Amino acid sequence: MTTWHDYVQATSRLPEWPYPLRFGKVKEVVSDVLVIGGGVAGCRAAISAAQNGATVALAERGNAKRSGAGGSGVDHWHGACTNPCSRVTPEDYTRAVFDSAHGYTSGPVRYISTREGWDTLQEAERLGVQIRDVGDEFKGADFRDDESKLMFAYDYLNRHILRIWGFNIKPAIFREMQRLKVDIHNRVVITSLLTENGIQGNRVVGATGVNTRTGEFLVFHAKAIVISTGSAGRLWSFVPELTASSSMSDMNNCGVGLAIGWEAGAEFACMEQTMPGRLSGFGYAPYSMANAHNTYHGTPIVDANGKEVPWVDGSGNELKSVAERFLPGPKQKFILGDGIGLASYNEEYRNNSLAPDLPERIRKGEFTLPLYADMSRLPEAERRVIFNMMLTNEGKTRVPIFDTFTRAGFDPEADMLQAPVMLPQGYAHSNFWGAGVNAPANIRAQSGGGFLVDWNLRTSLEGLYAAGGAPLFGGGCHGESHTTGRYAGRQAALYARGAAVAKPDKDQIQRELCRAQAPLAKPRDGIGWKEINYAIARIMQDYCGAYKNEQTLNAGLRLMQDLRETELQAAYASNPHELGRLLECHSLISVGELIMHASLSRKASSRHLDFYRLDYPELDPHEWAMLLPIKQLGGQAMIRELSLNHHLEAPYNGDYEQNYRQHCGL
Ligand SMILES: Cc1cc2nc3c(=O)[nH]c(=O)nc-3n(C[C@H](O)[C@H](O)[C@H](O)COP(=O)(O)OP(=O)(O)OC[C@H]3O[C@@H](n4cnc5c(N)ncnc54)[C@H](O)[C@@H]3O)c2cc1C
């Protein structure tokens, strides 16, 4: 019996549910620190909390050994600013990111990520992740330091981004969690935070969850909690096999961490910032098509007649050689690198890229589609490092792309990869395999915003910390997620050391138990989670898409409320898996509401935030250059104004390093 279809045809029935059902059973878990979400940030938070003497429980939606966006690997580690070859200090880097984001990012998060990023990576090395060219495979290459054997990406002069062999990084940190006796609860969808006396805005003292195999209800008691649940996919786009996050990301990441924080009364920043749904389900398998982005940075792109598309530096000057694609231009301080959660880059830090006027030149007939990636034009070491080293370590490319292509006879020295054929404007971004213009413009993605945290990575709620990519305002990419996880775990453990055990509120737990089990008792002629998810995505597309105004946003909020009170109440789940997905829909509605409230609060458009209000078209007026932290109490959204530079103002001091030293807990 090999497939589902074989089974159904042979037996004429559906298989039995394969796990024992424990609906109505309650399991209590007690620890000093609870980590919610076992991606790279969560696992690192758990390790660090345990190293700091805390007992730790971790709740993970999938299996923490491979779950999350980083579960399938990583080929380059950003922000290793204190590595022995780096010419960029954590402060240089933080200021570069802060200036590029026009202040709409978190200074503490960026500084902490780069101050401790190299230390975090060295810990990964001790856990079995290869971070040096120990086999001397690339000896003498421009991107290698022959003494330390470290290898660099994007900027071979300033050397703060490292190429690493990270295909096994998740299993390595998973093993370390097991060694440190972290109490790992896989297949659990967390559904709510518990607060002291059950009051919104109070200290966070626990969480509830449902096991998506058995249906068992879990109550976690903890003195401190770290939320690291990744991004909010499935919010703007969902048709069963076509999610907003595509095959690129993890379908379990659907904003639950943001939602439970919003329900508990925590404060968020920049939730109005979104970006095009470039990596939505309308794209191709990651890195399967020609492109010159990220892992493929530097790859020559040619047109149907073999004519090469020029590369330019961050100031737009044409580059003559392949070597220059990996060096800063004359007007640049250093190259920041792509994929660090930044919507725009100042000229001084911008990456080299394909000529940005490529769409126009295609339109005029200067380049003929289709385009191809021709790696045979690369120097041998560059070709080998991209194809044989990076593709075999980057997430989701080792087997689907490298193995499949190689087995099929693809030879990067002789063969070319074709780019998708798109409208000319699709070639404005060099990630051609993403959806580009093939995704409808109203499909957006959450971007940049998240929990507003202080220099301890503590949220506005006592006992609650945030780490990782999307749930953290200003979170970056893989290396940054490990690093903020490691830092937040340490802070949570330190807090837990001095904190009293708080009693969770019985009524709050009972209410959550009822909510979490209600869909099991609904009649089967109602609707299921997929229809609800589809409706949520439709509301977001129509009322909170690329352009919005007061009316569309208010209509969106009204429709979300209707959905919550009518269809969602009637929706059923026939097994623990469906129950988990349906409970995630509750969270998706909350995240949608949070984004729409945040969008209503900014009465101006902003190029920096990729945020366009039809009723307030003026772009980035001076008086709106601030954060608008938002929280929810008693169903009311509450907004305040906060200086973009607040992290260097009282009660903090004006220096990054001093703030770090005061708060880092080392
Ligand atoms: C294919 C791919 C390749 C990438 N390559 C690179 C790279 O080379 N370099 C780089 O810097 N970055 C890269 N990135 C980005 C990087 O992987 C992410 O930035 C990083 O993994 C984010 O870490 P995280 O722990 O915050 O989130 P994730 O790793 O996504 O982990 C979030 C975890 O939370 C869990 N979760 C969600 N909801 C719940 C819930 N309700 N209850 C319990 N658990 C929950 C999820 O199951 C998941 O395990 C890549 C991403 C992808 C998808």
The ligand as a Gaussian input file, in Angstrom:
#p B3LYP/6-31G(d) Opt

LIG

0 1
 C       13.448000      28.178000       2.175000
 C       14.053000      29.234000       3.034000
 C       15.408000      29.538000       2.955000
 C       15.979000      30.530000       3.760000
 N       17.326000      30.785000       3.684000
 C       17.887000      31.706000       4.493000
 C       19.294000      31.976000       4.481000
 O       20.071000      31.336000       3.764000
 N       19.772000      32.953000       5.277000
 C       18.974000      33.665000       6.099000
 O       19.479000      34.545000       6.806000
 N       17.647000      33.422000       6.158000
 C       17.093000      32.466000       5.385000
 N       15.744000      32.214000       5.451000
 C       14.930000      32.898000       6.469000
 C       15.079000      32.193000       7.815000
 O       14.925000      30.814000       7.666000
 C       14.053000      32.738000       8.800000
 O       14.286000      34.118000       8.946000
 C       14.162000      32.070000      10.167000
 O       13.953000      30.685000      10.053000
 C       13.140000      32.640000      11.120000
 O       13.259000      31.930000      12.310000
 P       12.082000      31.888000      13.387000
 O       12.498000      30.921000      14.434000
 O       11.730000      33.262000      13.770000
 O       10.826000      31.322000      12.590000
 P       10.600000      29.869000      12.035000
 O       11.902000      29.205000      11.755000
 O        9.654000      29.967000      10.927000
 O        9.915000      29.105000      13.261000
 C        8.620000      29.402000      13.759000
 C        8.124000      28.161000      14.470000
 O        6.941000      28.456000      15.211000
 C        6.066000      27.336000      15.118000
 N        4.685000      27.780000      15.403000
 C        3.931000      28.621000      14.671000
 N        2.725000      28.791000      15.264000
 C        2.733000      28.035000      16.382000
 C        1.772000      27.778000      17.409000
 N        0.554000      28.325000      17.400000
 N        2.088000      26.949000      18.413000
 C        3.320000      26.350000      18.454000
 N        4.260000      26.557000      17.502000
 C        3.974000      27.397000      16.485000
 C        6.249000      26.848000      13.698000
 O        5.816000      25.533000      13.530000
 C        7.759000      27.043000      13.502000
 O        8.490000      25.879000      13.853000
 C       15.160000      31.238000       4.643000
 C       13.785000      30.945000       4.724000
 C       13.239000      29.963000       3.944000
 C       11.778000      29.661000       4.060000

